Amino acid sequence: MSDGLDLELQDFVAATESFSTPGVTDLDDIRHSYNQMCLHFQSSHPDNLKILEGAIEGPDGDIPIRVYRPKNRIGLHPTLIYFHGGGWVLGDLDSHDSITADLAEQANVQVIAVDYRLAPEHPYPAAVDDCWAVYQAVTEAPKIFDIDINRLVIGGDSAGGTLAAVITMIARDIHLLGFNAPWIKGQLLIYPALSSEVLPSRVQQADAPLFSTPDLNLFIDYYLGHPATEQNKQDFKIFPAQADDFSNLPPAYISSAELDPLSDDGPDFVDKLKSTGSTARSVIEPGLMHGWLRARHVSSRAEQAFARIVQALKDLAA
């Protein structure tokens, strides 16, 4: 157990690890264990939210979405489109249900959660295509979704944060080409994987609690459908920190965890955004690990970090 973990987080890590069985490699079993773990940490929906289920037509069938809408707002809503984490392999609308509900309630914004296709059954670029299809659908008809199109934020955690950064860059490129793409107000990225480089944290936190550098490499290979090549590593739609252009991107808030192989991805990306004049802030949360969002109700550190994310969402959507 890392010396950086306080007692509350040690208990959280132990509870999380209790749902996995060493040596199990069957993906169906891994997904079942992951979903059971997520369910264990779920909290009930706040009373002041209206929850709507729906689907958006995608490139290969319908893409399920779940809308969390504050009941106290009238008219169009500031909105966060949220892509869940899970290494592009795990997760769905239910795995992150209480996280997205809490974001909606505490920031008083509408959240649209997206159930994009997973690898390895649907390798890259399926997830990107699905997330882009949802972005296009909601921005082409914002009134159908009660969206204030001038207050739209894109976000996600882990692999979902990667996807959010990618969609933001694609939208920027299309907007600058003169097509009718709305300007994204901000991007909210929570412990995202952004760089293909071997940043220091990939070595220093290689064996971090709950998520290791070997885990990261395995998930990337699942996502691509094969071991990553040098060409893959330079594709910004896979690793957005490898983009050639970081200019004209919306303000970003990136929350990283100290005990995480991805700890340096946030600061590295923020430096690149700032170098072109974009507004960006990186926060490395001390003593927290990848996946800490589920500890927000059992750890004071995680609770405080979540409060900072909520405030950042309020600021981005203002």
C-alpha positions as CSV (number, residue, x, y, z in Angstrom):
1,M,0.0,0.0,0.0
2,S,1.4,3.4,-0.9
3,D,2.6,5.7,1.9
4,G,0.6,8.5,0.1
5,L,-2.7,6.8,1.0
6,D,-4.6,7.9,4.1
7,L,-6.7,5.4,6.1
8,E,-9.9,6.3,4.3
9,L,-8.3,5.7,0.9
10,Q,-6.6,2.5,2.0
11,D,-10.1,1.2,2.9
12,F,-11.4,2.4,-0.5
13,V,-8.6,0.6,-2.4
14,A,-9.1,-2.6,-0.4
15,A,-12.9,-2.5,-1.1
16,T,-12.3,-1.9,-4.8
17,E,-9.7,-4.7,-5.1
18,S,-12.1,-7.1,-3.4
19,F,-14.2,-7.3,-6.6
20,S,-11.3,-8.5,-8.8
21,T,-9.9,-12.0,-8.9
22,P,-6.1,-12.3,-9.7
23,G,-5.4,-14.3,-12.8
24,V,-8.9,-13.8,-14.3
25,T,-8.4,-12.9,-18.0
26,D,-11.9,-13.5,-19.4
27,L,-13.2,-10.1,-20.5
28,D,-16.8,-10.9,-19.6
29,D,-15.8,-11.8,-16.1
30,I,-13.7,-8.6,-15.8
31,R,-16.6,-6.5,-16.9
32,H,-19.0,-8.2,-14.5
33,S,-16.6,-7.6,-11.6
34,Y,-16.1,-4.0,-12.7
35,N,-19.8,-3.4,-12.8
36,Q,-20.3,-5.0,-9.4
37,M,-17.6,-2.8,-8.0
38,C,-19.2,0.3,-9.5
39,L,-22.6,-0.7,-8.1
40,H,-21.0,-1.1,-4.6
41,F,-20.0,2.6,-4.6
42,Q,-23.2,4.0,-6.2
43,S,-25.3,6.5,-4.3
44,S,-28.9,7.4,-4.8
45,H,-30.0,10.1,-7.2
46,P,-30.6,13.6,-5.8
47,D,-34.3,14.4,-5.5
48,N,-34.0,17.6,-7.7
49,L,-33.0,15.8,-10.9
50,K,-35.1,14.6,-13.7
51,I,-33.6,11.5,-15.4
52,L,-34.3,10.9,-19.0
53,E,-33.3,7.8,-21.1
54,G,-32.8,8.1,-24.8
55,A,-30.7,7.2,-27.8
56,I,-29.0,9.0,-30.7
57,E,-28.5,7.5,-34.1
58,G,-24.9,6.5,-34.6
59,P,-22.7,5.2,-37.4
60,D,-23.4,1.6,-36.3
61,G,-26.8,1.7,-34.5
62,D,-28.3,3.7,-31.7
63,I,-26.1,5.2,-29.0
64,P,-27.8,5.2,-25.6
65,I,-27.7,8.4,-23.6
66,R,-28.9,9.4,-20.2
67,V,-29.9,13.0,-19.4
68,Y,-29.6,14.4,-15.9
69,R,-31.7,17.6,-15.8
70,P,-32.0,19.9,-12.7
71,K,-35.7,20.4,-11.9
72,N,-35.1,24.0,-10.6
73,R,-34.0,25.4,-14.0
74,I,-36.5,26.8,-16.5
75,G,-35.6,27.1,-20.2
76,L,-32.4,26.1,-21.8
77,H,-29.7,24.5,-19.6
78,P,-25.9,24.9,-19.4
79,T,-24.9,21.4,-20.4
80,L,-22.0,18.9,-19.9
81,I,-21.6,16.1,-22.4
82,Y,-19.9,13.4,-20.4
83,F,-17.9,10.4,-21.6
84,H,-17.4,7.7,-19.0
85,G,-14.1,6.0,-18.1
86,G,-13.1,2.4,-18.2
87,G,-10.1,2.2,-20.5
88,W,-12.3,2.2,-23.7
89,V,-13.1,-1.4,-22.6
90,L,-15.2,-1.2,-19.5
91,G,-18.1,0.9,-18.2
92,D,-21.5,2.1,-19.4
93,L,-24.2,4.5,-18.3
94,D,-24.8,2.6,-15.1
95,S,-21.2,2.4,-14.0
96,H,-20.9,6.2,-13.7
97,D,-24.6,6.9,-13.0
98,S,-24.2,8.5,-9.5
99,I,-21.0,10.4,-10.6
100,T,-22.9,12.1,-13.5
101,A,-25.9,12.6,-11.2
102,D,-23.8,14.3,-8.6
103,L,-22.1,16.5,-11.2
104,A,-25.5,17.6,-12.5
105,E,-27.0,18.3,-9.0
106,Q,-24.0,20.0,-7.4
107,A,-23.0,22.2,-10.4
108,N,-26.7,22.8,-11.3
109,V,-26.1,21.9,-15.0
110,Q,-27.6,19.4,-17.3
111,V,-25.4,16.3,-17.9
112,I,-25.8,14.1,-21.0
113,A,-24.0,10.8,-20.4
114,V,-22.9,8.8,-23.5
115,D,-22.7,5.0,-23.8
116,Y,-20.2,4.7,-26.6
117,R,-19.2,1.4,-28.1
118,L,-16.4,-0.5,-26.3
119,A,-13.3,-2.3,-27.5
120,P,-12.1,-4.9,-28.3
121,E,-15.5,-5.8,-30.0
122,H,-15.5,-2.2,-31.5
123,P,-11.9,-1.0,-31.7
124,Y,-10.8,2.5,-32.5
125,P,-12.2,4.7,-34.0
126,A,-15.7,3.4,-32.9
127,A,-15.7,5.2,-29.6
128,V,-14.6,8.5,-31.3
129,D,-17.2,8.1,-34.0
130,D,-20.0,7.5,-31.4
131,C,-18.9,10.5,-29.2
132,W,-18.8,12.7,-32.3
133,A,-22.2,11.5,-33.4
134,V,-23.7,12.5,-30.1
135,Y,-21.9,15.9,-30.1
136,Q,-23.2,16.5,-33.7
137,A,-26.8,15.5,-32.8
138,V,-27.1,17.6,-29.7
139,T,-25.5,20.7,-31.2
140,E,-27.5,20.5,-34.4
141,A,-30.7,20.4,-32.5
142,P,-29.9,22.0,-29.1
143,K,-33.5,23.0,-28.3
144,I,-34.7,19.4,-28.5
145,F,-32.3,18.7,-25.6
146,D,-33.0,22.0,-23.8
147,I,-29.3,23.0,-24.3
148,D,-28.0,26.5,-24.0
149,I,-25.6,26.2,-26.9
150,N,-23.5,29.0,-25.6
151,R,-22.8,27.2,-22.4
152,L,-21.8,23.7,-23.6
153,V,-18.9,21.8,-21.9
154,I,-17.3,18.6,-23.0
155,G,-15.9,16.3,-20.3
156,G,-15.1,12.8,-19.0
157,D,-12.9,10.7,-16.8
158,S,-10.0,8.5,-17.7
159,A,-10.6,7.2,-21.3
160,G,-13.7,9.4,-21.4
161,G,-11.4,12.4,-20.7
162,T,-9.3,11.4,-23.6
163,L,-12.4,11.2,-25.8
164,A,-13.5,14.6,-24.6
165,A,-10.2,16.2,-25.5
166,V,-10.3,14.5,-29.0
167,I,-13.9,15.7,-29.7
168,T,-13.0,19.2,-28.6
169,M,-10.1,19.3,-31.1
170,I,-12.2,17.9,-33.9
171,A,-14.9,20.5,-33.2
172,R,-12.3,23.2,-33.2
173,D,-11.0,22.2,-36.6
174,I,-14.4,22.0,-38.1
175,H,-15.4,25.4,-36.6
176,L,-12.2,27.0,-38.0
177,L,-12.9,25.6,-41.5
178,G,-16.1,27.7,-41.4
179,F,-18.6,25.0,-40.9
180,N,-21.6,25.5,-38.6
181,A,-20.1,24.0,-35.5
182,P,-20.9,25.7,-32.2
183,W,-18.0,26.9,-30.0
184,I,-17.5,24.6,-27.0
185,K,-17.4,26.7,-23.8
186,G,-14.9,24.5,-21.9
187,Q,-13.4,21.0,-21.4
188,L,-13.4,19.2,-18.1
189,L,-10.9,16.3,-18.1
190,I,-10.5,14.0,-15.0
191,Y,-7.4,11.9,-14.9
192,P,-7.3,11.5,-18.7
193,A,-4.8,9.6,-20.8
194,L,-3.5,12.2,-23.2
195,S,0.1,11.5,-24.2
196,S,1.9,8.7,-26.0
197,E,5.2,9.8,-24.4
198,V,6.8,8.0,-21.5
199,L,6.3,10.9,-19.1
200,P,7.9,10.6,-15.6
201,S,4.8,9.4,-13.9
202,R,4.5,6.4,-16.2
203,V,7.7,5.2,-14.4
204,Q,7.4,6.8,-11.0
205,Q,3.8,5.6,-10.6
206,A,4.1,2.4,-12.7
207,D,2.6,0.3,-9.8
208,A,0.2,2.8,-8.4
209,P,-2.9,1.6,-6.6
210,L,-5.8,0.4,-8.8
211,F,-4.2,1.4,-12.1
212,S,-0.7,0.6,-13.3
213,T,1.4,1.4,-16.4
214,P,0.9,-2.2,-17.6
215,D,-2.8,-1.8,-17.2
216,L,-2.7,1.4,-19.3
217,N,-0.7,-0.4,-22.1
218,L,-3.1,-3.3,-22.1
219,F,-6.1,-1.1,-22.4
220,I,-4.6,0.9,-25.3
221,D,-3.8,-2.4,-27.1
222,Y,-7.4,-3.5,-26.6
223,Y,-8.7,-0.1,-27.8
224,L,-6.6,-0.2,-31.0
225,G,-7.2,-3.9,-31.6
226,H,-3.4,-4.5,-31.8
227,P,-0.2,-3.3,-30.1
228,A,0.3,0.4,-30.5
229,T,2.5,1.4,-33.4
230,E,4.6,4.6,-33.9
231,Q,1.9,5.8,-36.3
232,N,-0.8,5.3,-33.7
233,K,1.3,7.2,-31.1
234,Q,1.3,10.3,-33.3
235,D,-2.5,10.3,-34.0
236,F,-4.1,13.1,-32.0
237,K,-7.5,11.2,-32.1
238,I,-5.8,8.5,-30.0
239,F,-3.4,10.7,-28.0
240,P,-4.5,14.3,-28.1
241,A,-1.3,15.6,-26.6
242,Q,0.4,14.6,-29.8
243,A,-1.6,17.1,-31.9
244,D,0.3,19.6,-34.1
245,D,-2.0,22.5,-33.1
246,F,-3.1,23.5,-29.6
247,S,-4.4,26.9,-30.5
248,N,-8.0,28.1,-30.4
249,L,-9.1,25.5,-27.9
250,P,-11.7,26.3,-25.2
251,P,-10.6,26.7,-21.6
252,A,-9.7,23.5,-19.9
253,Y,-9.7,22.2,-16.3
254,I,-7.7,19.0,-15.9
255,S,-7.8,17.1,-12.6
256,S,-5.0,14.5,-12.2
257,A,-4.2,12.2,-9.3
258,E,-0.8,12.1,-7.7
259,L,-0.8,8.3,-7.4
260,D,-1.5,7.5,-11.1
261,P,0.7,6.7,-14.1
262,L,-1.3,9.4,-15.9
263,S,-0.4,12.1,-13.3
264,D,1.9,14.0,-15.7
265,D,-0.6,13.9,-18.6
266,G,-2.6,16.8,-17.3
267,P,0.3,19.3,-16.6
268,D,1.9,18.3,-20.0
269,F,-1.3,19.0,-21.9
270,V,-1.9,22.3,-20.0
271,D,1.6,23.5,-20.8
272,K,0.9,22.8,-24.5
273,L,-2.5,24.6,-24.3
274,K,-1.0,27.6,-22.6
275,S,1.9,27.9,-25.1
276,T,-0.7,28.9,-27.7
277,G,-2.6,31.3,-25.5
278,S,-5.4,28.9,-24.5
279,T,-6.7,29.1,-21.0
280,A,-6.0,26.0,-19.0
281,R,-5.5,24.8,-15.4
282,S,-4.0,21.6,-14.1
283,V,-4.5,20.3,-10.6
284,I,-2.8,17.2,-9.3
285,E,-4.8,15.9,-6.3
286,P,-2.4,14.8,-3.5
287,G,-2.8,11.3,-2.2
288,L,-5.5,10.3,-4.7
289,M,-5.3,7.5,-7.3
290,H,-6.9,6.8,-10.6
291,G,-10.6,6.0,-10.1
292,W,-10.9,8.1,-7.0
293,L,-14.2,9.6,-8.2
294,R,-16.0,6.6,-6.5
295,A,-14.4,7.5,-3.2
296,R,-16.0,11.0,-3.0
297,H,-18.5,9.9,-0.4
298,V,-16.0,7.9,1.7
299,S,-12.8,10.0,1.6
300,S,-12.5,13.6,2.7
301,R,-9.6,14.1,0.2
302,A,-11.8,12.8,-2.6
303,E,-14.8,14.8,-1.4
304,Q,-12.7,18.0,-1.6
305,A,-11.3,17.1,-5.0
306,F,-14.8,16.5,-6.3
307,A,-15.9,19.9,-5.0
308,R,-13.1,21.5,-7.0
309,I,-14.3,19.7,-10.1
310,V,-17.8,20.9,-9.5
311,Q,-16.6,24.5,-9.1
312,A,-14.6,24.2,-12.3
313,L,-17.7,22.9,-14.1
314,K,-19.7,25.9,-12.8
315,D,-16.9,28.3,-14.0
316,L,-16.6,26.6,-17.4
317,A,-20.4,26.7,-18.0
318,A,-20.9,30.2,-16.7
